[in-house]
Amino acid sequence: MRLLLPLLALLMLGCSDKPSLQQYFVSRSENPQFLALDLGPTNLNLDKQPLTDAQRTSLSHLKKVNILAYKKDKAGEAPYQLERRTVDSILSDETFQDLIRFSSDGQGASLKFTGDVQQVDEFILYGHDSRYGFALVRILGDKLTPTDVVNLLDVMRSTDFPIQQLEPLQNFLMTPKKK
Amino acid sequence: MKRMLVVLLLFPVLALAQASFDKFDGMDDVTSVIVNKKMFQMMGNVKNKESQQYLNLIKKLDNLKVFTTQSTRVAGEMKAAADKHIKTAGLEELMRVNDRGQNIRIMVKSGAGETIVKELLMFIEGSGKENESVLMSLTGEFDLNEISLLTERMNLPGGEQLEKAKGKKTK
C-alpha cells in the first residue's frame, strides 16, 4: 500500500503531460503543414435529401466531424515521424478502444472509439501512408449507436455523399510535391 | 494475497498467448487486419436486415487476426509462430489440405460440445506465382458450423476449406 500511492501519483503525473486529442487538433489547426476541416451535420448537405425517419434520427445523433491531415512534403521523414509518434502516443490511451486495425507496407489505418459499445461518444479514424502523410478523422456523436452508423453510411451511399466537402483534403494530400 | 500471486504468475502466460502473432502486426512485407471484440459487439448490435443467426455469431467472437505475406522469409516465421502457438495453446489439427499447390492447415481449440470451438487457426502456405501465405486466428466461443456465415460475409480466406472441415468435425 505504501508503494501504491507514489506509484499512482507517478502515473497521474505521467498522464498530465500528454495532450488530449482535442488539444492536438487545436494546436495543429493553424500549422501550415496541416489541414483542418470541420464539418457539421448542416454543411454535410444531407438534410435536403429525402431521408427516412430512422435516417433522420441517426443524423441527429451526429454532432460533427473534424478532420486533421498532415502532408508529408520536402520537410521529409523526421517531422512526419515525430507527428506520427505524438498521435500514436495520444491514441494509445486506453480511453481509445480498438475496433479495427489494418496495416500494410508503409500504410496503415485504425478505427477506435470512446464511450460504450451501445452509445458511442466518438469514433476516431486514423490513416497513414508513408508517401503522403496522415489523416485523423473524429466523428463526434451524441448517443450515436452502431445502428446509427450503418444508417449514416447508407445515407452517404444512396445520396452521392457530398464529396466536394472533402475536396480540399484530397487536393491537400494528393497534389504532387513542389520542387 | 495468494490469489494475487497466482494472477501475477499467470499474467505473463496469458499475455504471451495473446501476443503470439502480434509481432507480425506492422512488420515489413506483411499486410494485417485485426478486428477486436468491441467491433464484433458493435456489429452484433446493429439493428437492420442482417440475419439473427449472423448477429448471434458475431457477438460470440473475440478477436480476428489475419496476416498475409508474399515474403518467403516472413512465411517461415509465421509457420514457426503457428507451430509454437499450436503447442502452447493446445490446438488440435482439424484438417490438412493440399489444394492447387497450396498447403492448408486448420487447427482448433475445442470448447464445450462437439462443434464448439474457442480458437480457430489457419495457416495457408503460399507457393507458385503469387506465393501468398496467410495466417489467420479467430478466437471466441463459436460453432464451427456457423463459421461459413462469416467467411462468406467478410470475404475471409479458406472459406471453401472450412466448409469441408465442418463436415469432418461432426462425423
Contacts between the chains, C-beta under 8 A, distances in Angstrom:
chain1	res1	chain2	res2	distance
A	97	B	36	7.6
A	97	B	38	5.4
A	98	B	34	7.6
A	98	B	36	4.7
A	98	B	38	7.0
A	98	B	39	8.0
A	99	B	35	7.5
A	99	B	36	5.9
A	99	B	38	5.8
A	99	B	39	4.1
A	99	B	42	7.0
A	100	B	33	7.2
A	100	B	34	6.9
A	100	B	35	5.3
A	100	B	36	7.1
A	100	B	39	5.5
A	101	B	25	7.2
A	101	B	32	7.4
A	101	B	33	7.3
A	101	B	34	4.4
A	101	B	36	8.0
A	102	B	31	7.8
A	102	B	32	7.0
A	102	B	33	5.2
A	102	B	34	7.8
A	103	B	25	6.3
A	103	B	26	4.9
A	103	B	30	7.6
A	103	B	31	7.1
A	103	B	32	5.1
A	104	B	30	7.6
A	104	B	31	4.1
A	104	B	32	7.5
A	105	B	28	6.5
A	105	B	29	6.6
A	105	B	31	7.6
A	108	B	26	7.1
A	111	B	39	7.7
A	113	B	38	7.3
A	117	B	38	5.9
A	117	B	41	4.6
A	117	B	42	5.4
A	117	B	45	6.5
A	118	B	45	6.2
A	145	B	45	7.2
A	146	B	42	4.3
A	146	B	43	6.9
A	146	B	45	4.8
A	146	B	46	4.7
A	147	B	45	7.2
A	147	B	46	5.2
A	147	B	47	4.7
A	147	B	48	6.8
A	149	B	42	7.9
A	149	B	46	7.8
A	150	B	46	5.1
A	150	B	48	5.9
